[in-house]
Amino acid sequence: MTTPIDTGPTSETNVSTESGSTPKPLTTGKQSVGVLVGLWFVVVAPFVALIAAVPLTWGWGLSWIDVAIAIVLYFVSGFGVTVGFHRYLTHGSFKAKRWMRVTLAVAGSLSVEGSVIQWVADHRRHHAYSDREGDPHSPWRYGTGFWALSKGLFHAHLGWMFHREMSNQERFAPDLVADKDLRRVDAMFPLLFAISLLSPAAVGGLVTWSWQGAVTAFVWGGLIRIALLHHTTWSINSICHVYGERPFDTRDGDKASNFWPLAILSMGESWHNLHHADPTCARHGVMRGQIDMSARVIWIFEKFGWVYDVRWPQRQRLEKKLSGRPARLRG
């Protein structure tokens, strides 16, 4: 099994080189027109759907079936991103059996946040240059003034995706590029996009045996569910690099912060300060009271033997990273 590359907070171990010396280019050019069209769709369509949902749900639209479909798919695709794309494939927080590796890659692809290899390449690049030149989505890109930071927050949240140079997969994710199974999942992204978008309508229509059930399930379980997950994920790039607490030391210039209001929706990803201080740690919420559902999922997978060599937090290591003040770490 190919082992993911670990990315430490103070070194660029995720940067591949040609002939052992010359670094490969940071990016590989603009994204395709097809990607831009798809991006506009997933950004604009959910807002149109939300506006349409008001008259649709007035008196007859939203049902418990729609809610159930949306919640199940939200967490399946969400954990696919947080546990699969992020903590496993990007940072190597644990190792997984081959079938679990592929399953997590497929589940993450259902989030419609991009193909798995490109997602990992972008995120490894983000860690290599966090809040510095080269970071694809730093909110500090334009400066520290009010208007500059306002512009930067929009850029970090979603603006960067419309004008981005594609992160070099050979440089930032050579281990995934060399994995034939992940290449297949990567190539299947358009199909998985369609499945994620249309399967709620199919389920809703079959369960209710009506077009009405199909339409409302498509709106809530498809479009709005995808939009909510997207904006939660994008908020980690924007809000969690500007607002919140920073109890742990990170690399100079790295503004990663904890933002507790997003802890549930982000499944633990908003404990972002510890993550940038110790990127390979499988748990991000390491203080008492910090809910981290993704870490609990990893723990369950470990108990079943589906994942192993989990990099759980070490108290002594965490204490060394504290910013000179006491903190209530988990026991």
N, C-alpha and C positions, 0 to 999 in steps of 0.2 A: 504494500500500500504506500502511496506517495504521502509523505509527511508534509503538512503545510509549513511554510516559512514563518518563524517567529519574528515579530517586529518589536524591538525594544524601544523605550522612550528616548534613548540618547544615542542611538546608532541607526544607520540606514541599512540594516541587514537584508532588507527586502529589495535592494537595488542590484539588479543583475548587470554584469559587464561582459563586453565582447573581448575575447582573447585575454581575459583576466585583467584588463587594464582600462580600456576606453569605455566609459559608461554609455549604455544605450540611450537613445533620445528619451526625453521625459514624456513626450506625447507623439501621436502618430497621425495628426491631422484632424480636420473637422469631422463631426458626426454626419451621417448620411441624411438625405432628405426624408427617407422613410422613417428614420428614428425621430426626426423633428416633427413629422406629421403625427406619429404615435404619441409623442410627448404632449403636443397641443391637445390631442384628444383626451388623454388621461388627466390633464390639468383643467380643461374647460368643461368637458362633458359632465363630470360630477356636480359642478355648480349649476349647470342647466337642469340636471336631474333633481337636485335639491329644490330648486324653484318649482319644478313640475310636481314634486312630491307633495307639496302643500295642498293643492286641490285634489290630488290623487288620494291622499290619506284622510281627507276630511270626511269622516263618517264611514268610509268603507275600505280604505287602502291598506294601511300598515297592519300586519297581523303578527301573532306570535311565531308563525312559521318564518316570516321575513326576518324577525329579530334573531331567531335561532340560527338560520342560515348565515346571517351576517356575522354573528358572534363566533360561530365555529370557524368560518373561513378567515375571519380577522386573526384569530389566534393561531390557526394552522399556518397561514402565510406569514404572520408576524413572528412566530417562533422560528419559522424557516429562515427569516432574515437575522434575528437576534442570536439564535443558537447556531444556525447553520452558516449563513453567509459571513456573519461577523465574528463570533467568538471562536468558531471552529476553522472555517476555511481561510479567513483573513489572518487570525492571530494564533491559531494552533493551541487554543486553551485546553484541548483534549484530543485524543485520537478516537477514531470510530471504525467500526466494521464497514466493509465495503458497501453493503446494502444500505446502511444508515447514512453513509457519506452521500450516496446518490439520492436517497430519500430527502435528506435535508436540503440538497441543492434544488430538487424539484419543488419542495415546499416553499423555499425562499423565492423561487422564480414566480410562484403564484401571487406574490406581492405586487408584481408588475413594476418593480423598481429597476429593471434592467437585467440583462443576462448575467449569469453568475460570475464569469471570469472578468467581465468589465467592471462589475460592482466591486469585486475584490481588488482589482488593480487600482481603481479610484480611491478606495479606502486606505490601501497601503500607502499610496502617494500622499493622502491627507496626513497620515501619521508621520511619514518621513519629513514633511515640511509644515507641520501644524502651525497655522497662523503666521506663516512666513511666506516669502516668495516661493511659488511652486505648489502651495496648497490650493487645490481646485475650488474650495468653497469656504474660505475664511471670511467672516463678517468684518474683519479689520482691514480688508483689502484697500479701502479708500481713505482710511484715516480714523481719527478718534473723535472728531467733532460730531455734533448732533446729527447734521444732515449726512455727513460722511458715513456715520455708523448706521443711520437709517437705510441708506443706500446699500451698505454692506450687509445688513440683515436680510434685505430682499435678495441680494445676490446669493448669500449663503443658503437661504431657504429654498429657492427654486430658480432664481435668475441664472445661476451658473450653468444649468443644464441646457439652456437655449443657445449658449455661445461657447460651449466648452471645446477644448482640444482634447481628444480621446487619450486617456492615460495609456502608456505603452504596456501592453499585456506581457510582452516578452521580458520587460524590465522588472515590472512589479508583481507579476503572477506567473513566473515560468513553471512553477510546480503544477499549477492548474492547467496551463497550456499543454503540459506533457501528459496529463491524465486523460486517456481516451474516453472514459465514462463522463467526465465533467465536460469535455468538449461536445459530447452528444447532447447533454442537458443544455449547454450553452446554445447550441444550434437549434434546439427545440423551443427556444424562448417565444417565438411568435405563436406557436401552437399552445404553449402553456398560458400565454397572455389570453388567447381566445377562450381556453377552458376556464380560467379564473373569472373572466367577464361573463361568460354565457352559462356556465354550470348552475349558478343560482336560479336563473330563469327556468332551466330544465327541471330542477328539483321542485321549485315552487309550483310550476305548471302541473307536474305529475302528482304531487301531494294533494293539491287542491282540485286538480282536474279542470282547470279553467285558465283562460288567457289572462284574466285579471291577476290570478296568483302568479303567473309567469312574469307579468310586467312589474308588479310590485317587488317581487323577489329580485328581478334584474336591477331595479333602481336601488334598493336598500342593500341587498346581499352582494351586488356587483359593483355598481358605480360608487355609491356613497361609502361602502365599506373600504374600497380601494383608496378613495380620497382621504378618509380618516387615517388610514395606516400611512399613506404617503406624507401627510402633513405632520403626523407624529414623528416619523423618521426624519423629515427635513428639519423639524424643530431641534433635533439633537445637533444638527450642523449649525443652526443659527442661534437659537436662544441659549443653548448649553455651551456656547463659546462667548457669551456676553454676560448673562445674568446668573446669579446663584453663588453658592459657597465653594471655596477652594481649599479644603482642609489638607490636601496632599500636594507636595511639591511636584511640579512638572518642569519640562525643559523650558529654558528662557524663551519668553514670548508666547508660550502655549497658554491659552486662556480657558481651557476646558473646565467647566463648572458643573456642580450638582444642581439640578432643578427639580425639586421634589414633586410639584404638581403633575409632572408627566410620568411619574414612576410606574403607575398601573398601566396606562395606555401604551407606554414604551416597553413594558415587560422588563423593567430594570435598567434600560439603556440610559436613562437620564441621570444616573449616578456616574456622570461622565468624567468628573475630575479624577477619581480613582482609576478609571479605565486608561486615561492618558498617563497617569503616573506609573501604572503597572499594566500595560496592554495585554499581556498574555494571561492575566488572572481570569479564571472562569467565573468568578463572582464580582460584580461591580458594586453592589450595595453591601459594603463590609462593616458598616456601623450599625449599632442597635436601632431597630425601627425602620431600617431601609429595606423595603420590600423589593425583592429581585426574583420575579417569577421565572426568568430565563435560567437563572442559576438552579432553581428548584427542578426545572425540567431536565437539566444536565444531570443533577443528582439522581433523579428517577431513572434516566437512561443508564447511568453508571450502575445502579442497583440491579438492573436487568442484564447487565453485561454487554450492552450495546455500544457503550463508549468506555474508554479506559485511559489511564495516565492523565487524569484530570488535574489541572494546575489550580488547586484550591488555594485561597489566600493563606499566607503565613504571617502570623502575628508579628514576629520579629522584623520581617521585611517591611510590613506596613508601618510599624512604629518608626522605622528609619526614614520613611517618606513623609511623615506628618510635618506640617509647616510650623513646627515649634510650639504647638499648643496641644493640651490634652484632648483626647477624643474617646468616645465610648465605642470601642471596637467590639464586634461580635466575639463571643467566647469561643 
